[in-house]
Amino acid sequence: MKNNKFKIFGLSLVTLLGITACSDLEIEETDSFITEGFQGLENASSALEGLYGSIRGQLSDQANTYALREVTTDAQLIPTRGADWGDNGRWRKLHQHEWGLEESDILTPFQQWTSNQLLASQIMDERSNAPASDALEARFLRAFSMWNSLDLFGQVPYRDTQLSSSELPVVLSGVEAVNFIIADLDICIAGLPSTAGGAGDDLVSPSKSAARFLKAKMLLNKHIYENQLVEGTTGTASSSDMAEVISLVDQITADGFALQAGYFDLFLPTADNETIWYTETSVQNLIYAPLHVNSFGLAGGGGWNGFSTLAEFYDLFEGDPNINRVATDLTLLDGQEERRGGTPPEGLPFTGTSGQDSADGYEFGSNIGYGFLINQQYDLDGSKLQDRQGDDLQFKREFTDGTGAKNLINNNEQTGVRIIKHNPRNGTGTQHKIQFRYADAHLMKAEAMLRSGGDPTALVNELRILRGASALASVNEQELLDERGRELYTEGWRRNDLIRFGQYLRDWEFKGASEINNEKRLLFPIPLPQVLANPNIVQNPGY
């Protein structure tokens, strides 16, 4: 039976928790609900369902957390195309590292992840009488939520549910925050079920391997997290932490998880050996955001014509940089590695196969390729697609304005190479988004080996050969960072990786000149209402 942990429940409880989690407003003493303090949840299992639903909604958004993880990097950007995607410079400021204190993409994630971990703590509270399995899942989701707060903001407001509501939340950071999250994960590793690789629907619930994955991620970044509030200090990965990362990945392998051939098949809602934990989260935004409004052609749909990538990121992949084609059956044509994908010349005839929709005798969306889309795009019948001005729709490497100058404003509808991993040919309503994947764990092990004096070349080449890329003679830090970019693009890890490899502050196209090497951008600012509401919070350095 399909696990239903991700149904969305009413928002009233979550909204209330979001307010109480982040702020301590002045309340009259006569307000018995606040004065009495937390006394337990009436239905902990329903609250857990609501928590899953909230997280699912947060992870489906192309803005907020996703934007902070990806749009602030070299891998993703959204130019303003005429009147489209202006939004008062919202998207440009993220990519250019010119965000301020009141950006919605910063305010919202802080509130969301703080609210999530408070609700998880309330589910775990013994007065809520949660079943043991529910309490363990809540503990994992608390660790996941606190990790997001720590990774993005460097600080984690934490309210002990046993204390009076008049007590301000304490703020965990550095060593204290790392130890708290790892302690939760150790309990999860001991108590969560051992779900094997390839278990399909069962992987929607966290397992021992999911907890091991997140702990490995914590340890790999531990030297960053413990020093990120100290300006000019990043720390050094310890050999003991790297040894534990390797051990954790080996235990994940022992549970039956492994690398699997067929790169883009991994993102289908079918069982595979790589998925460690996924959420029943809609991938619709990741389909529509990069595609042109006419991309669906005869099918009559439309994209949002926004999300693109820098040419320098696209050039990390093997293959002719100026062309990226595949045959109708997706056979690679231009010497590109599998992960770069390509554009087909037409759609596929509709055969009635389960899961496919018909579009005038063709498979819906089958004219749209996977991976990186560049140059001429085609309709289902093989005719050239056109933009809204009637020009042939050709996605270009560069971002230029009406004068031909490089710019992020006044772009036309064709600028920028587009990236798409979740394809409309598989259904735009798919509710399956991978959060933790074995290839990431495999590369974490390789990185831990490198950081502790070992040689990860064989591990990296094992993955590259499987993905149709040539073997490397040796692997250094730059090659390992590049490999993570090639394997994990748009999966939410690019900012985290760039920081750990010391490259988040480097120059890239369109970054503000004054923001290059600006250390305050390693963390996002704490929203001002939270700083004012809780004296335990100190604004992050530089803001």
PyMOL commands that set and color helices and strands:
alter all, ss='L'
color gray80, all
select helices_A, chain A and resi 12-22+32-36+44-60+64-71+87-96+104-124+126-128+132-153+174-191+200-204+208-220+222-225+239-254+263-267+284-288+297-299+311-314+338-340+424-426+438-451+457-466+477-488+494-500+513-515+519-522+528-533
alter helices_A, ss='H'
color red, helices_A
select strands_A, chain A and resi 156-158+170-172+275-282+341-342+358-359+362-363+370-373+375-376+394-395+418-420+431-437
alter strands_A, ss='S'
color yellow, strands_A
deselect
rebuild
show_as cartoon
